[in-house]
């Protein structure tokens, strides 16, 4: 899950109903890597699934996920992503109705097509 913006205020960022969000952070608070993000983008492209990307400013504090810990301790490739949500952690949080549907489509595509995409990223040299 990722915080989304209130479009009524004219902010820029990620929005509900515009697709699953890939989260990036230069301070390594999220585990997304260039290779992982590229693989998710390719899965989304092949399956017509909308994707958004957000990069937290490096001078902006933010929460973290368990992704960096898992990635560092297991060598499992990780990508932090989720459905945008407005007013996260409040009693009135809300998100888009299509976003969970698109997330399930993306997760299904991952399990069905990851091996092929992974093989295409291998270096033959």
C-alpha positions, 0 to 999 in steps of 0.5 A: 500500500502506498500513500496517494495524493488528493487530486483536488489539491492539485498535487503531483504524485500517484493517484488512486485508479491509475494503477499499482505503484512501484515505490523507490527511495534513494535512502534504501527505505524501500527495496526496489532495484532497477532490475526489479522495477524493470521486470515489473514494468515489463510484466505490466506492459505485456498484460496491459496493467497500469503501473505508476512509480513514485520516488520519495525525495531523498530529504523527505523522511518516510516509513520503510518496509520489510523489503530491504531486510528480506533482500539483504538477508536472503538475496531474494529480488524484491520490489516494493509496490502496492495500491495507492491509498488516500488518508492511510492510517486514518479511520477514513482511508480509501483507495480506488476500486480498480487498483486491487483488481489490477494488483491481483492481475499483476501478481498472477502475471508474476507467477505465470510469467516471471521465469520467462522475463527472468531468463531474458534479463540474464547476462550470457557473458 
